[in-house]
Amino acid sequence: MQAGWTAGFGTEYAITNCWSIKLEYLYIDLGSTSYTSGFPDIPGVGAVYSTNVDTAQHIMRVGFNFKF
């Protein structure tokens, strides 16, 4: 489980009295995590691998709304 933050904005435009179109954008940042794995105890190999994963996403949504 990771904790992070989200920021975004959106807008909606009425096409008619019943129909509208919307546009939304979200930026999600869950920070970064480092992973290390390998075989340090095997003679002759002794390889350790490390990587850093940055968990960030950009989400854009477009939609139509119908008002009854």
PDB file of N, CA, C and O in Angstrom:
ATOM      1  N   MET A   1       0.836  -1.179   0.000  1.00  0.00           N
ATOM      2  CA  MET A   1       0.000   0.000   0.000  1.00  0.00           C
ATOM      3  C   MET A   1       0.879   1.239   0.000  1.00  0.00           C
ATOM      4  O   MET A   1       1.851   1.322   0.750  1.00  0.00           O
ATOM      5  N   GLN A   2       0.534   2.193  -0.838  1.00  0.00           N
ATOM      6  CA  GLN A   2       1.280   3.439  -0.910  1.00  0.00           C
ATOM      7  C   GLN A   2       0.356   4.613  -0.649  1.00  0.00           C
ATOM      8  O   GLN A   2      -0.825   4.582  -0.996  1.00  0.00           O
ATOM      9  N   ALA A   3       0.899   5.633  -0.042  1.00  0.00           N
ATOM     10  CA  ALA A   3       0.147   6.876   0.159  1.00  0.00           C
ATOM     11  C   ALA A   3       0.697   7.911  -0.806  1.00  0.00           C
ATOM     12  O   ALA A   3       1.876   7.872  -1.159  1.00  0.00           O
ATOM     13  N   GLY A   4      -0.139   8.821  -1.227  1.00  0.00           N
ATOM     14  CA  GLY A   4       0.310   9.844  -2.159  1.00  0.00           C
ATOM     15  C   GLY A   4      -0.679  10.988  -2.221  1.00  0.00           C
ATOM     16  O   GLY A   4      -1.424  11.239  -1.273  1.00  0.00           O
ATOM     17  N   TRP A   5      -0.675  11.674  -3.343  1.00  0.00           N
ATOM     18  CA  TRP A   5      -1.542  12.827  -3.498  1.00  0.00           C
ATOM     19  C   TRP A   5      -2.085  12.884  -4.921  1.00  0.00           C
ATOM     20  O   TRP A   5      -1.531  12.274  -5.835  1.00  0.00           O
ATOM     21  N   THR A   6      -3.172  13.621  -5.094  1.00  0.00           N
ATOM     22  CA  THR A   6      -3.830  13.787  -6.385  1.00  0.00           C
ATOM     23  C   THR A   6      -4.218  15.245  -6.568  1.00  0.00           C
ATOM     24  O   THR A   6      -4.675  15.902  -5.632  1.00  0.00           O
ATOM     25  N   ALA A   7      -4.031  15.743  -7.785  1.00  0.00           N
ATOM     26  CA  ALA A   7      -4.477  17.089  -8.145  1.00  0.00           C
ATOM     27  C   ALA A   7      -5.163  16.996  -9.501  1.00  0.00           C
ATOM     28  O   ALA A   7      -4.805  16.162 -10.333  1.00  0.00           O
ATOM     29  N   GLY A   8      -6.129  17.839  -9.713  1.00  0.00           N
ATOM     30  CA  GLY A   8      -6.818  17.774 -10.998  1.00  0.00           C
ATOM     31  C   GLY A   8      -7.718  18.965 -11.230  1.00  0.00           C
ATOM     32  O   GLY A   8      -7.871  19.843 -10.380  1.00  0.00           O
ATOM     33  N   PHE A   9      -8.310  18.964 -12.414  1.00  0.00           N
ATOM     34  CA  PHE A   9      -9.270  19.999 -12.762  1.00  0.00           C
ATOM     35  C   PHE A   9     -10.231  19.428 -13.794  1.00  0.00           C
ATOM     36  O   PHE A   9      -9.975  18.385 -14.397  1.00  0.00           O
ATOM     37  N   GLY A  10     -11.316  20.115 -13.981  1.00  0.00           N
ATOM     38  CA  GLY A  10     -12.293  19.675 -14.965  1.00  0.00           C
ATOM     39  C   GLY A  10     -13.194  20.812 -15.376  1.00  0.00           C
ATOM     40  O   GLY A  10     -13.282  21.841 -14.707  1.00  0.00           O
ATOM     41  N   THR A  11     -13.860  20.599 -16.494  1.00  0.00           N
ATOM     42  CA  THR A  11     -14.794  21.593 -16.989  1.00  0.00           C
ATOM     43  C   THR A  11     -15.946  20.876 -17.687  1.00  0.00           C
ATOM     44  O   THR A  11     -15.804  19.748 -18.160  1.00  0.00           O
ATOM     45  N   GLU A  12     -17.073  21.545 -17.738  1.00  0.00           N
ATOM     46  CA  GLU A  12     -18.249  20.981 -18.391  1.00  0.00           C
ATOM     47  C   GLU A  12     -18.937  22.090 -19.184  1.00  0.00           C
ATOM     48  O   GLU A  12     -19.058  23.222 -18.714  1.00  0.00           O
ATOM     49  N   TYR A  13     -19.383  21.752 -20.384  1.00  0.00           N
ATOM     50  CA  TYR A  13     -20.011  22.723 -21.271  1.00  0.00           C
ATOM     51  C   TYR A  13     -21.365  22.179 -21.718  1.00  0.00           C
ATOM     52  O   TYR A  13     -21.456  21.051 -22.202  1.00  0.00           O
ATOM     53  N   ALA A  14     -22.415  22.981 -21.557  1.00  0.00           N
ATOM     54  CA  ALA A  14     -23.757  22.575 -21.962  1.00  0.00           C
ATOM     55  C   ALA A  14     -23.910  22.790 -23.467  1.00  0.00           C
ATOM     56  O   ALA A  14     -23.820  23.917 -23.953  1.00  0.00           O
ATOM     57  N   ILE A  15     -24.141  21.707 -24.191  1.00  0.00           N
ATOM     58  CA  ILE A  15     -24.354  21.778 -25.631  1.00  0.00           C
ATOM     59  C   ILE A  15     -25.802  22.193 -25.912  1.00  0.00           C
ATOM     60  O   ILE A  15     -26.060  23.079 -26.727  1.00  0.00           O
ATOM     61  N   THR A  16     -26.743  21.533 -25.219  1.00  0.00           N
ATOM     62  CA  THR A  16     -28.166  21.881 -25.289  1.00  0.00           C
ATOM     63  C   THR A  16     -28.691  21.888 -23.860  1.00  0.00           C
ATOM     64  O   THR A  16     -27.913  21.796 -22.911  1.00  0.00           O
ATOM     65  N   ASN A  17     -30.023  21.998 -23.701  1.00  0.00           N
ATOM     66  CA  ASN A  17     -30.603  21.937 -22.351  1.00  0.00           C
ATOM     67  C   ASN A  17     -30.457  20.555 -21.739  1.00  0.00           C
ATOM     68  O   ASN A  17     -30.476  20.419 -20.515  1.00  0.00           O
ATOM     69  N   CYS A  18     -30.310  19.527 -22.567  1.00  0.00           N
ATOM     70  CA  CYS A  18     -30.235  18.150 -22.059  1.00  0.00           C
ATOM     71  C   CYS A  18     -28.843  17.530 -22.141  1.00  0.00           C
ATOM     72  O   CYS A  18     -28.535  16.621 -21.370  1.00  0.00           O
ATOM     73  N   TRP A  19     -28.008  17.994 -23.045  1.00  0.00           N
ATOM     74  CA  TRP A  19     -26.698  17.383 -23.263  1.00  0.00           C
ATOM     75  C   TRP A  19     -25.569  18.319 -22.853  1.00  0.00           C
ATOM     76  O   TRP A  19     -25.631  19.530 -23.062  1.00  0.00           O
ATOM     77  N   SER A  20     -24.529  17.720 -22.259  1.00  0.00           N
ATOM     78  CA  SER A  20     -23.316  18.473 -21.957  1.00  0.00           C
ATOM     79  C   SER A  20     -22.112  17.571 -22.221  1.00  0.00           C
ATOM     80  O   SER A  20     -22.234  16.346 -22.246  1.00  0.00           O
ATOM     81  N   ILE A  21     -20.967  18.183 -22.414  1.00  0.00           N
ATOM     82  CA  ILE A  21     -19.717  17.462 -22.605  1.00  0.00           C
ATOM     83  C   ILE A  21     -18.776  17.884 -21.483  1.00  0.00           C
ATOM     84  O   ILE A  21     -18.782  19.040 -21.060  1.00  0.00           O
ATOM     85  N   LYS A  22     -17.965  16.939 -21.005  1.00  0.00           N
ATOM     86  CA  LYS A  22     -17.054  17.260 -19.909  1.00  0.00           C
ATOM     87  C   LYS A  22     -15.652  16.771 -20.216  1.00  0.00           C
ATOM     88  O   LYS A  22     -15.462  15.822 -20.976  1.00  0.00           O
ATOM     89  N   LEU A  23     -14.669  17.434 -19.614  1.00  0.00           N
ATOM     90  CA  LEU A  23     -13.267  17.088 -19.731  1.00  0.00           C
ATOM     91  C   LEU A  23     -12.656  17.164 -18.342  1.00  0.00           C
ATOM     92  O   LEU A  23     -12.800  18.169 -17.647  1.00  0.00           O
ATOM     93  N   GLU A  24     -11.972  16.098 -17.938  1.00  0.00           N
ATOM     94  CA  GLU A  24     -11.341  16.045 -16.608  1.00  0.00           C
ATOM     95  C   GLU A  24      -9.895  15.598 -16.759  1.00  0.00           C
ATOM     96  O   GLU A  24      -9.571  14.796 -17.635  1.00  0.00           O
ATOM     97  N   TYR A  25      -9.024  16.126 -15.894  1.00  0.00           N
ATOM     98  CA  TYR A  25      -7.616  15.720 -15.850  1.00  0.00           C
ATOM     99  C   TYR A  25      -7.228  15.482 -14.398  1.00  0.00           C
ATOM    100  O   TYR A  25      -7.552  16.284 -13.522  1.00  0.00           O
ATOM    101  N   LEU A  26      -6.535  14.382 -14.146  1.00  0.00           N
ATOM    102  CA  LEU A  26      -6.019  14.065 -12.812  1.00  0.00           C
ATOM    103  C   LEU A  26      -4.545  13.723 -12.903  1.00  0.00           C
ATOM    104  O   LEU A  26      -4.117  13.037 -13.832  1.00  0.00           O
ATOM    105  N   TYR A  27      -3.769  14.197 -11.946  1.00  0.00           N
ATOM    106  CA  TYR A  27      -2.379  13.778 -11.793  1.00  0.00           C
ATOM    107  C   TYR A  27      -2.296  13.070 -10.444  1.00  0.00           C
ATOM    108  O   TYR A  27      -2.650  13.640  -9.412  1.00  0.00           O
ATOM    109  N   ILE A  28      -1.830  11.831 -10.459  1.00  0.00           N
ATOM    110  CA  ILE A  28      -1.719  11.023  -9.242  1.00  0.00           C
ATOM    111  C   ILE A  28      -0.249  10.706  -9.013  1.00  0.00           C
ATOM    112  O   ILE A  28       0.425  10.205  -9.913  1.00  0.00           O
ATOM    113  N   ASP A  29       0.250  10.993  -7.818  1.00  0.00           N
ATOM    114  CA  ASP A  29       1.640  10.702  -7.477  1.00  0.00           C
ATOM    115  C   ASP A  29       1.659   9.878  -6.193  1.00  0.00           C
ATOM    116  O   ASP A  29       1.268  10.356  -5.128  1.00  0.00           O
ATOM    117  N   LEU A  30       2.116   8.640  -6.309  1.00  0.00           N
ATOM    118  CA  LEU A  30       2.209   7.749  -5.149  1.00  0.00           C
ATOM    119  C   LEU A  30       3.644   7.586  -4.677  1.00  0.00           C
ATOM    120  O   LEU A  30       3.952   6.649  -3.940  1.00  0.00           O
ATOM    121  N   GLY A  31       4.520   8.481  -5.090  1.00  0.00           N
ATOM    122  CA  GLY A  31       5.909   8.443  -4.648  1.00  0.00           C
ATOM    123  C   GLY A  31       6.716   7.414  -5.415  1.00  0.00           C
ATOM    124  O   GLY A  31       6.297   6.937  -6.469  1.00  0.00           O
ATOM    125  N   SER A  32       7.865   7.081  -4.880  1.00  0.00           N
ATOM    126  CA  SER A  32       8.729   6.098  -5.516  1.00  0.00           C
ATOM    127  C   SER A  32       9.099   5.018  -4.517  1.00  0.00           C
ATOM    128  O   SER A  32       9.099   5.236  -3.305  1.00  0.00           O
ATOM    129  N   THR A  33       9.411   3.859  -5.050  1.00  0.00           N
ATOM    130  CA  THR A  33       9.780   2.708  -4.238  1.00  0.00           C
ATOM    131  C   THR A  33      11.029   2.068  -4.820  1.00  0.00           C
ATOM    132  O   THR A  33      11.159   1.958  -6.039  1.00  0.00           O
ATOM    133  N   SER A  34      11.939   1.650  -3.972  1.00  0.00           N
ATOM    134  CA  SER A  34      13.149   0.962  -4.423  1.00  0.00           C
ATOM    135  C   SER A  34      13.029  -0.524  -4.144  1.00  0.00           C
ATOM    136  O   SER A  34      12.572  -0.928  -3.074  1.00  0.00           O
ATOM    137  N   TYR A  35      13.440  -1.335  -5.103  1.00  0.00           N
ATOM    138  CA  TYR A  35      13.438  -2.784  -4.960  1.00  0.00           C
ATOM    139  C   TYR A  35      14.851  -3.299  -5.190  1.00  0.00           C
ATOM    140  O   TYR A  35      15.546  -2.861  -6.107  1.00  0.00           O
ATOM    141  N   THR A  36      15.260  -4.226  -4.353  1.00  0.00           N
ATOM    142  CA  THR A  36      16.566  -4.863  -4.494  1.00  0.00           C
ATOM    143  C   THR A  36      16.373  -6.360  -4.462  1.00  0.00           C
ATOM    144  O   THR A  36      15.669  -6.882  -3.596  1.00  0.00           O
ATOM    145  N   SER A  37      16.987  -7.051  -5.391  1.00  0.00           N
ATOM    146  CA  SER A  37      16.926  -8.512  -5.414  1.00  0.00           C
ATOM    147  C   SER A  37      18.201  -9.037  -6.058  1.00  0.00           C
ATOM    148  O   SER A  37      18.984  -8.276  -6.627  1.00  0.00           O
ATOM    149  N   GLY A  38      18.390 -10.302  -5.964  1.00  0.00           N
ATOM    150  CA  GLY A  38      19.576 -10.895  -6.577  1.00  0.00           C
ATOM    151  C   GLY A  38      20.004 -12.150  -5.849  1.00  0.00           C
ATOM    152  O   GLY A  38      19.237 -12.754  -5.099  1.00  0.00           O
ATOM    153  N   PHE A  39      21.248 -12.526  -6.088  1.00  0.00           N
ATOM    154  CA  PHE A  39      21.805 -13.756  -5.531  1.00  0.00           C
ATOM    155  C   PHE A  39      23.151 -13.459  -4.891  1.00  0.00           C
ATOM    156  O   PHE A  39      24.177 -13.909  -5.401  1.00  0.00           O
ATOM    157  N   PRO A  40      23.183 -12.711  -3.783  1.00  0.00           N
ATOM    158  CA  PRO A  40      24.478 -12.344  -3.197  1.00  0.00           C
ATOM    159  C   PRO A  40      25.208 -13.515  -2.544  1.00  0.00           C
ATOM    160  O   PRO A  40      26.418 -13.433  -2.332  1.00  0.00           O
ATOM    161  N   ASP A  41      24.501 -14.609  -2.217  1.00  0.00           N
ATOM    162  CA  ASP A  41      25.132 -15.719  -1.495  1.00  0.00           C
ATOM    163  C   ASP A  41      25.616 -16.845  -2.401  1.00  0.00           C
ATOM    164  O   ASP A  41      26.175 -17.821  -1.900  1.00  0.00           O
ATOM    165  N   ILE A  42      25.424 -16.748  -3.702  1.00  0.00           N
ATOM    166  CA  ILE A  42      25.864 -17.800  -4.614  1.00  0.00           C
ATOM    167  C   ILE A  42      27.284 -17.477  -5.077  1.00  0.00           C
ATOM    168  O   ILE A  42      27.518 -16.430  -5.680  1.00  0.00           O
ATOM    169  N   PRO A  43      28.233 -18.375  -4.796  1.00  0.00           N
ATOM    170  CA  PRO A  43      29.625 -18.121  -5.208  1.00  0.00           C
ATOM    171  C   PRO A  43      29.739 -17.978  -6.728  1.00  0.00           C
ATOM    172  O   PRO A  43      29.127 -18.739  -7.478  1.00  0.00           O
ATOM    173  N   GLY A  44      30.511 -17.018  -7.164  1.00  0.00           N
ATOM    174  CA  GLY A  44      30.723 -16.799  -8.578  1.00  0.00           C
ATOM    175  C   GLY A  44      29.668 -15.913  -9.222  1.00  0.00           C
ATOM    176  O   GLY A  44      29.884 -15.380 -10.311  1.00  0.00           O
ATOM    177  N   VAL A  45      28.533 -15.752  -8.560  1.00  0.00           N
ATOM    178  CA  VAL A  45      27.487 -14.898  -9.121  1.00  0.00           C
ATOM    179  C   VAL A  45      27.495 -13.565  -8.377  1.00  0.00           C
ATOM    180  O   VAL A  45      27.845 -12.527  -8.939  1.00  0.00           O
ATOM    181  N   GLY A  46      27.113 -13.611  -7.135  1.00  0.00           N
ATOM    182  CA  GLY A  46      27.164 -12.429  -6.278  1.00  0.00           C
ATOM    183  C   GLY A  46      26.484 -11.199  -6.853  1.00  0.00           C
ATOM    184  O   GLY A  46      26.863 -10.071  -6.536  1.00  0.00           O
ATOM    185  N   ALA A  47      25.494 -11.408  -7.686  1.00  0.00           N
ATOM    186  CA  ALA A  47      24.838 -10.281  -8.334  1.00  0.00           C
ATOM    187  C   ALA A  47      23.670  -9.762  -7.504  1.00  0.00           C
ATOM    188  O   ALA A  47      22.851 -10.534  -7.005  1.00  0.00           O
ATOM    189  N   VAL A  48      23.612  -8.478  -7.370  1.00  0.00           N
ATOM    190  CA  VAL A  48      22.489  -7.827  -6.699  1.00  0.00           C
ATOM    191  C   VAL A  48      21.962  -6.768  -7.660  1.00  0.00           C
ATOM    192  O   VAL A  48      22.714  -5.945  -8.181  1.00  0.00           O
ATOM    193  N   TYR A  49      20.659  -6.811  -7.878  1.00  0.00           N
ATOM    194  CA  TYR A  49      20.025  -5.880  -8.797  1.00  0.00           C
ATOM    195  C   TYR A  49      19.122  -4.934  -8.003  1.00  0.00           C
ATOM    196  O   TYR A  49      18.415  -5.348  -7.084  1.00  0.00           O
ATOM    197  N   SER A  50      19.162  -3.681  -8.374  1.00  0.00           N
ATOM    198  CA  SER A  50      18.361  -2.680  -7.690  1.00  0.00           C
ATOM    199  C   SER A  50      17.651  -1.822  -8.739  1.00  0.00           C
ATOM    200  O   SER A  50      18.221  -1.489  -9.779  1.00  0.00           O
ATOM    201  N   THR A  51      16.415  -1.479  -8.449  1.00  0.00           N
ATOM    202  CA  THR A  51      15.668  -0.604  -9.352  1.00  0.00           C
ATOM    203  C   THR A  51      14.791   0.337  -8.527  1.00  0.00           C
ATOM    204  O   THR A  51      14.417   0.037  -7.393  1.00  0.00           O
ATOM    205  N   ASN A  52      14.481   1.461  -9.120  1.00  0.00           N
ATOM    206  CA  ASN A  52      13.640   2.458  -8.476  1.00  0.00           C
ATOM    207  C   ASN A  52      12.404   2.661  -9.355  1.00  0.00           C
ATOM    208  O   ASN A  52      12.539   2.939 -10.547  1.00  0.00           O
ATOM    209  N   VAL A  53      11.206   2.528  -8.790  1.00  0.00           N
ATOM    210  CA  VAL A  53       9.959   2.667  -9.537  1.00  0.00           C
ATOM    211  C   VAL A  53       9.251   3.930  -9.052  1.00  0.00           C
ATOM    212  O   VAL A  53       8.934   4.068  -7.871  1.00  0.00           O
ATOM    213  N   ASP A  54       9.010   4.845  -9.988  1.00  0.00           N
ATOM    214  CA  ASP A  54       8.290   6.079  -9.688  1.00  0.00           C
ATOM    215  C   ASP A  54       6.844   5.884 -10.124  1.00  0.00           C
ATOM    216  O   ASP A  54       6.567   5.710 -11.311  1.00  0.00           O
ATOM    217  N   THR A  55       5.926   5.912  -9.168  1.00  0.00           N
ATOM    218  CA  THR A  55       4.518   5.630  -9.448  1.00  0.00           C
ATOM    219  C   THR A  55       3.750   6.940  -9.579  1.00  0.00           C
ATOM    220  O   THR A  55       3.300   7.519  -8.590  1.00  0.00           O
ATOM    221  N   ALA A  56       3.611   7.393 -10.821  1.00  0.00           N
ATOM    222  CA  ALA A  56       2.838   8.606 -11.120  1.00  0.00           C
ATOM    223  C   ALA A  56       1.991   8.327 -12.353  1.00  0.00           C
ATOM    224  O   ALA A  56       2.419   7.620 -13.266  1.00  0.00           O
ATOM    225  N   GLN A  57       0.800   8.882 -12.373  1.00  0.00           N
ATOM    226  CA  GLN A  57      -0.103   8.659 -13.494  1.00  0.00           C
ATOM    227  C   GLN A  57      -0.765   9.965 -13.915  1.00  0.00           C
ATOM    228  O   GLN A  57      -1.037  10.841 -13.093  1.00  0.00           O
ATOM    229  N   HIS A  58      -1.013  10.070 -15.202  1.00  0.00           N
ATOM    230  CA  HIS A  58      -1.802  11.152 -15.772  1.00  0.00           C
ATOM    231  C   HIS A  58      -3.078  10.522 -16.312  1.00  0.00           C
ATOM    232  O   HIS A  58      -3.017   9.588 -17.111  1.00  0.00           O
ATOM    233  N   ILE A  59      -4.219  11.018 -15.888  1.00  0.00           N
ATOM    234  CA  ILE A  59      -5.508  10.473 -16.337  1.00  0.00           C
ATOM    235  C   ILE A  59      -6.331  11.601 -16.938  1.00  0.00           C
ATOM    236  O   ILE A  59      -6.533  12.644 -16.315  1.00  0.00           O
ATOM    237  N   MET A  60      -6.803  11.376 -18.159  1.00  0.00           N
ATOM    238  CA  MET A  60      -7.677  12.350 -18.800  1.00  0.00           C
ATOM    239  C   MET A  60      -8.968  11.633 -19.176  1.00  0.00           C
ATOM    240  O   MET A  60      -8.944  10.546 -19.755  1.00  0.00           O
ATOM    241  N   ARG A  61     -10.092  12.254 -18.839  1.00  0.00           N
ATOM    242  CA  ARG A  61     -11.401  11.679 -19.130  1.00  0.00           C
ATOM    243  C   ARG A  61     -12.241  12.668 -19.917  1.00  0.00           C
ATOM    244  O   ARG A  61     -12.254  13.865 -19.630  1.00  0.00           O
ATOM    245  N   VAL A  62     -12.939  12.148 -20.911  1.00  0.00           N
ATOM    246  CA  VAL A  62     -13.891  12.923 -21.693  1.00  0.00           C
ATOM    247  C   VAL A  62     -15.223  12.209 -21.579  1.00  0.00           C
ATOM    248  O   VAL A  62     -15.276  10.982 -21.654  1.00  0.00           O
ATOM    249  N   GLY A  63     -16.298  12.958 -21.400  1.00  0.00           N
ATOM    250  CA  GLY A  63     -17.591  12.308 -21.263  1.00  0.00           C
ATOM    251  C   GLY A  63     -18.736  13.192 -21.725  1.00  0.00           C
ATOM    252  O   GLY A  63     -18.611  14.410 -21.847  1.00  0.00           O
ATOM    253  N   PHE A  64     -19.854  12.531 -21.977  1.00  0.00           N
ATOM    254  CA  PHE A  64     -21.109  13.199 -22.314  1.00  0.00           C
ATOM    255  C   PHE A  64     -22.099  12.935 -21.203  1.00  0.00           C
ATOM    256  O   PHE A  64     -22.153  11.828 -20.667  1.00  0.00           O
ATOM    257  N   ASN A  65     -22.874  13.930 -20.856  1.00  0.00           N
ATOM    258  CA  ASN A  65     -23.908  13.790 -19.843  1.00  0.00           C
ATOM    259  C   ASN A  65     -25.270  14.118 -20.460  1.00  0.00           C
ATOM    260  O   ASN A  65     -25.397  15.014 -21.294  1.00  0.00           O
ATOM    261  N   PHE A  66     -26.276  13.367 -20.025  1.00  0.00           N
ATOM    262  CA  PHE A  66     -27.649  13.625 -20.446  1.00  0.00           C
ATOM    263  C   PHE A  66     -28.462  13.922 -19.213  1.00  0.00           C
ATOM    264  O   PHE A  66     -28.477  13.130 -18.271  1.00  0.00           O
ATOM    265  N   LYS A  67     -29.142  15.058 -19.205  1.00  0.00           N
ATOM    266  CA  LYS A  67     -29.956  15.472 -18.065  1.00  0.00           C
ATOM    267  C   LYS A  67     -31.417  15.138 -18.377  1.00  0.00           C
ATOM    268  O   LYS A  67     -31.962  15.576 -19.390  1.00  0.00           O
ATOM    269  N   PHE A  68     -32.036  14.361 -17.494  1.00  0.00           N
ATOM    270  CA  PHE A  68     -33.447  13.972 -17.674  1.00  0.00           C
ATOM    271  C   PHE A  68     -34.384  15.084 -17.276  1.00  0.00           C
ATOM    272  O   PHE A  68     -35.601  14.927 -17.363  1.00  0.00           O
TER     273      PHE A  68
END
